[in-house]
Amino acid sequence: MSQDRQLPLPLERPKRGGSRKGAGRKRGNGHDTDHQTRPEHKARFPVHVVLRTGESVGRLRRGRVMRSLRRALHVAAARVEFRVVHMSIQHNHLHLLVEAEHKLALSRGMQSFAISAARAINRAQGRRGKVFAYRYYATVLTNRRQTRHALAYVLNNWRRHREDHGGERQRRALVDPYSSGVLFDGWSCGAMSVPEDFVPLAVVSAQTWLLRVGWRIYGAIEPREVPGKLTSRSARRARAGT
């Protein structure tokens, strides 16, 4: 009668995800924010948020997409502790300036908006599936200069991407029609008049001191101002999801 033998223990550490090719959690690709716990949020600080879409989604700067996103903003406006104060639609990403009463309100507000926006974009584009490629980038605005830069960056972002050179109508325009800029009262030329046939994005009024008053010490924003790059410090915060 043969004796049972104990099999030798494996000396190599098993690979993550088993034997199936490509299994397991994928390595970071340098675009997504780190999946770490976001810091506590203080109500007095607004937040600059970026939501980037996947390659298959298509161009966002279309009338039907804007109309659908306007409805998604109505959903966000129903929340008391979370506010979308400004927004601009670029070819493959959204810029938002938001306010939230605390960390949970910011997290749930952004989750609700992202879901509504994804459904709106899919409906407008006649597609199904995932819309936003990565977690949202969030940069907390803690001082007046940073807030002024964020306002110019969001509202005039189309000039950074040279969307204002798309045609004669775009070159004549002072404000990006795919943004909430027409409702902004901080332009150097004064408030803009809203055409009768134009329905602006459904953003809400700012409540934080930085977005209402504080930023103005650094001067009104020129409509044709081309915002500079994010500072290295802001870029690091964005990548870290803070």
C-alpha positions in Angstrom: 0.0 0.0 0.0 1.6 3.3 -1.1 2.0 6.1 1.3 0.3 9.5 0.6 2.9 12.2 -0.3 2.5 15.9 0.6 2.7 18.1 -2.5 5.4 20.7 -2.4 4.2 24.2 -1.7 4.6 26.7 -4.6 7.6 28.9 -4.2 6.4 31.7 -6.5 3.8 34.2 -5.6 0.6 33.5 -7.6 -0.2 36.2 -10.1 -3.2 38.5 -9.5 -6.4 37.5 -11.2 -5.7 33.8 -11.7 -4.6 32.1 -14.9 -7.0 33.8 -17.3 -5.1 36.2 -19.6 -5.7 39.8 -18.8 -7.5 39.0 -15.5 -7.1 41.0 -12.4 -7.1 44.8 -11.7 -5.4 46.8 -14.4 -2.5 49.0 -13.8 -3.0 52.7 -13.7 -2.7 54.5 -17.1 -1.7 57.9 -15.9 -5.1 59.5 -16.7 -7.3 58.4 -13.8 -7.2 59.9 -10.4 -5.8 57.8 -7.5 -8.6 55.7 -5.9 -7.9 57.0 -2.5 -10.1 58.5 0.1 -10.9 62.0 -0.7 -10.2 64.6 2.0 -12.8 66.3 4.1 -14.5 69.2 2.4 -15.2 72.6 3.9 -18.3 74.4 2.7 -16.5 77.8 2.3 -14.3 76.4 -0.5 -15.7 75.9 -4.1 -14.4 73.1 -6.2 -13.2 72.9 -9.8 -14.3 69.6 -11.3 -13.4 68.0 -14.6 -15.3 65.0 -16.1 -13.6 63.5 -19.2 -15.5 61.2 -21.6 -14.3 58.1 -23.4 -13.1 58.1 -27.0 -16.2 56.3 -28.3 -18.6 59.0 -26.9 -18.0 61.5 -29.7 -18.0 65.3 -29.7 -20.0 67.0 -26.9 -20.2 70.5 -28.3 -23.5 69.9 -30.1 -26.9 71.5 -29.6 -28.7 68.2 -28.8 -26.0 67.3 -26.2 -26.3 70.7 -24.6 -30.1 70.5 -24.4 -29.8 67.1 -22.7 -27.2 68.3 -20.2 -29.4 71.2 -19.4 -31.9 68.7 -18.1 -29.2 66.9 -16.1 -28.4 70.2 -14.4 -32.0 70.5 -13.4 -31.6 67.3 -11.5 -28.5 68.6 -9.7 -30.3 71.9 -8.9 -32.8 70.0 -6.8 -30.1 69.2 -4.2 -29.9 71.7 -1.4 -26.4 70.9 -0.2 -24.8 70.7 -3.6 -24.7 73.4 -6.3 -23.3 73.6 -9.8 -22.5 77.3 -10.1 -20.8 77.3 -13.5 -20.2 74.8 -16.3 -18.7 74.6 -19.8 -18.9 71.8 -22.4 -15.8 71.1 -24.3 -15.2 68.6 -27.1 -14.5 65.6 -24.8 -14.9 66.9 -21.3 -17.0 69.0 -18.9 -15.7 71.7 -16.6 -17.7 72.6 -13.5 -17.4 74.9 -10.6 -19.4 73.5 -7.7 -20.2 74.2 -4.1 -21.0 71.6 -1.4 -21.8 71.8 2.3 -19.6 68.9 3.2 -17.7 65.9 1.9 -20.7 63.6 1.6 -22.8 66.3 -0.2 -19.9 66.8 -2.7 -19.6 63.0 -3.3 -23.3 62.3 -3.7 -23.9 65.5 -5.7 -21.2 64.6 -8.2 -22.3 61.0 -8.3 -25.9 62.1 -9.1 -24.8 64.6 -11.7 -22.4 62.2 -13.4 -25.2 59.6 -13.7 -27.7 62.1 -15.0 -25.1 63.6 -17.4 -24.1 60.2 -18.7 -27.7 59.2 -19.4 -28.3 62.6 -21.1 -25.2 62.3 -23.3 -26.0 58.7 -24.3 -29.6 59.8 -25.2 -28.4 62.7 -27.2 -25.7 60.7 -29.0 -28.0 57.7 -29.6 -25.6 55.3 -27.9 -25.3 53.0 -24.9 -22.6 52.2 -22.4 -20.0 53.9 -20.3 -19.6 57.7 -20.9 -17.0 59.0 -18.5 -13.6 57.4 -18.8 -12.2 58.2 -15.4 -13.2 59.4 -11.9 -13.8 63.1 -11.8 -10.8 65.4 -11.1 -11.5 67.8 -8.2 -9.4 70.8 -7.3 -10.4 72.7 -4.1 -10.2 76.5 -4.5 -8.9 77.9 -1.3 -7.9 81.5 -2.1 -9.0 84.5 -4.2 -6.4 84.3 -6.9 -6.9 80.6 -7.5 -10.7 81.1 -7.7 -10.3 84.0 -10.2 -8.1 81.7 -12.4 -10.6 78.9 -12.1 -13.5 81.1 -13.3 -11.5 82.3 -16.3 -10.4 78.7 -17.0 -13.9 77.3 -16.9 -15.8 80.0 -18.8 -13.0 80.8 -21.4 -11.8 77.2 -21.8 -13.1 77.1 -25.4 -10.4 79.7 -26.3 -7.7 77.4 -24.9 -8.9 74.7 -27.3 -9.4 77.2 -30.1 -13.1 76.4 -30.5 -13.5 80.2 -31.0 -11.8 79.8 -34.4 -14.3 77.3 -35.8 -16.1 79.9 -38.0 -17.1 83.5 -38.4 -19.9 83.2 -35.9 -17.5 81.8 -33.3 -14.9 84.4 -33.9 -17.5 87.2 -33.3 -18.8 85.6 -30.1 -17.7 87.1 -26.8 -18.9 84.2 -24.7 -18.9 80.5 -25.2 -22.4 79.4 -26.1 -21.7 76.0 -24.6 -21.1 77.5 -21.1 -22.9 79.3 -18.4 -20.8 82.5 -19.3 -23.9 84.4 -20.4 -25.2 84.4 -16.8 -21.8 85.5 -15.4 -21.7 89.1 -13.9 -18.0 89.4 -13.6 -17.0 90.2 -17.3 -15.0 93.3 -17.8 -17.6 94.6 -20.3 -20.5 94.1 -17.9 -23.3 91.5 -17.9 -24.2 89.9 -21.2 -27.6 90.1 -22.7 -29.4 86.8 -23.2 -31.0 86.3 -26.7 -34.7 85.6 -26.6 -34.2 82.2 -28.4 -31.3 81.1 -26.1 -31.9 79.0 -23.1 -28.9 79.1 -20.8 -27.5 76.2 -18.8 -29.5 75.6 -15.5 -26.8 76.6 -13.1 -27.5 78.2 -9.7 -26.1 81.3 -7.9 -22.9 81.1 -5.9 -23.1 81.1 -2.1 -19.4 80.9 -1.2 -17.7 84.2 -0.5 -14.8 83.2 -2.8 -17.1 82.8 -5.9 -19.4 85.7 -5.1 -16.9 88.4 -3.9 -13.4 87.3 -3.1 -12.0 86.7 -6.5 -12.9 90.2 -7.7 -9.9 91.8 -6.0 -7.9 90.5 -9.0 -10.0 92.2 -11.6 -12.9 91.4 -13.9 -12.4 88.7 -16.5 -11.9 89.8 -20.1 -14.2 87.8 -22.5 -11.4 87.2 -25.0 -8.9 86.3 -22.3 -7.2 83.0 -23.0 -6.6 81.2 -19.7 -3.2 79.9 -19.0 -2.3 76.4 -18.0 -3.1 75.1 -14.6 -0.2 75.6 -12.2 1.9 72.6 -11.3 0.4 72.7 -7.8 -3.2 72.7 -9.2 -2.3 69.9 -11.6 -0.9 67.8 -8.8 -4.1 68.3 -6.8 -6.2 67.4 -9.8 -4.3 64.2 -10.3 -4.6 63.4 -6.6 -8.4 64.0 -6.7 -8.3 66.6 -3.9 
